[in-house]
Amino acid sequence: MASFVTDLWESIFTPGPTPTLLRAANATFLALQLTLAGLLFATHSIHCVILSIICAGLWWSVNWFAAELAIVQREQAAKDKAEEDKRRRRDDGSDTEVEEGSKPIPEKDTEGVSASKEVEMQPATQGLSQRKGLEVESAKEKDSQVSQSSVSTEDEWEKVSEGSEEKDQ
């Protein structure tokens, strides 16, 4: 019972309907319906019947809304997963591979008549290996540039501070 109360307290601060919160809401609506049934039996008042109908409608609508929200959350999770898979494929380069061979590209000549020019494509594996080699070389260059730029920046600051000291004197 203590863990249910703790879970209920924590679910209040969690966005969306949690199972603990739904159980508590259903138990509360059940208790309200039983109370209204007891009042109807004791008083024979039409008001208790009307309140019971309103309570039943509210109970149903809360559970319907929670079910619809769960459906939307599942659809959103599936959509997010599909987008993540698409991004992964794009990052892997599988969407950008080109077939070997040549394809005609329309080109206009000086007289306005369209002509066709054949374009040779490199094999996909050759382009990938060259690209990987370039990436490794550029990474090495960046590392060397970082160390050089940090030294040059410090030298420039020293020159600026020396110039300002000369002006002060």
Sequence and secondary structure as in RCSB ss.txt:
>XXXX:A:sequence
MASFVTDLWESIFTPGPTPTLLRAANATFLALQLTLAGLLFATHSIHCVILSIICAGLWWSVNWFAAELAIVQRE
QAAKDKAEEDKRRRRDDGSDTEVEEGSKPIPEKDTEGVSASKEVEMQPATQGLSQRKGLEVESAKEKDSQVSQSS
VSTEDEWEKVSEGSEEKDQ
>XXXX:A:secstr
 HHHHHHHHHHHTSSS  HHHHHHHHHHHHHHHHHHHHHHHHH  HHHHHHHHHHHHHHHHHHHHHHHHHHHHHH
HHHHHHHHHHHHHHHHHTTTS   SEEEEEEEE TTS EEEEEEEE  HHHHHHHHHHHHHHHHHHHHHHHHHHH
HHHHHHHHHHHHHHHHHH 
